[in-house]
């Protein structure tokens, strides 16, 4: 198994920022999958993609809130 190289960024919030970015990127990407499923008439798959998209949206919002709180504590 190939291990991913360590990040050159040592900031303690790096993983949080990266996870938020990934969640937000998935929201956008899932919109394409939803459109593809709907174009094929596959409402079951489109609904499932929407559920994943909603979960990513919630995770992104929670992560942004957590990051904001951490930044305020650090700069407070």
N, C-alpha and C positions, 0 to 999 in steps of 0.2 A: 504494500500500500504506500502510495506517495504522500508524504506529509506536506501540507501547504507551508510555504516559508513564513517565518514570523514577520509580523507587520513591522515596518520601520517606525511606525507611529507608536509611541509609548503612552500617549494620553489615556487616562483611565476611562474616558468616555468614548473612546474610539469604537469599541464593539457596539455600544448603544447607538451611536450615530450610524454605523454601518447597517445595523439591523433595521433602523427606521428607514434608511434609504432603500433597503431591499424590499421592505413592506410596501413603500410607496411605488417603487418600480413595478412590483407585482400587480398592484391595482391597475396600473396603466396597461400592462401586458395582458391581463385577464380580460380587459375590454375587447381586445382583438379576438381572443378565444370565444368570448360571448357572441360577438358578431359572426364569427365563422360558424358556430353551432346553430345560431338562429337562421343563417343563410341556408343551412342544410335541413332546417326544420326540426332540429333536435332540441326541443325545449327542455328535456330532462337534463341534458348536458349543460345547456345555457344556465339553467337554474342552479346547478351544482357549482359552476364557475362563479356565479353571482354570490353564492354563499362563501366561497373562498375569498372572493374580492372583499366582501363585507368584513370577514375576519381580518384580512390584511389592513383594511381601513381602520378598524378598531385598534389593532396592534400599532399601527403607525401613529395614531392619535395618542395612545397611551405612552408610546416611546417619546414623542415630542414633548408631552407634558412632563415626563420624568426628566428629560434632558433640560428643559427650562428650569425646573425646580433645582436641579443639581447646579446649573450655571448660576442661578441666583444665590444659592448657598455659598458657592465658591467666590462670588464677587461681592457678597453682602458684608 
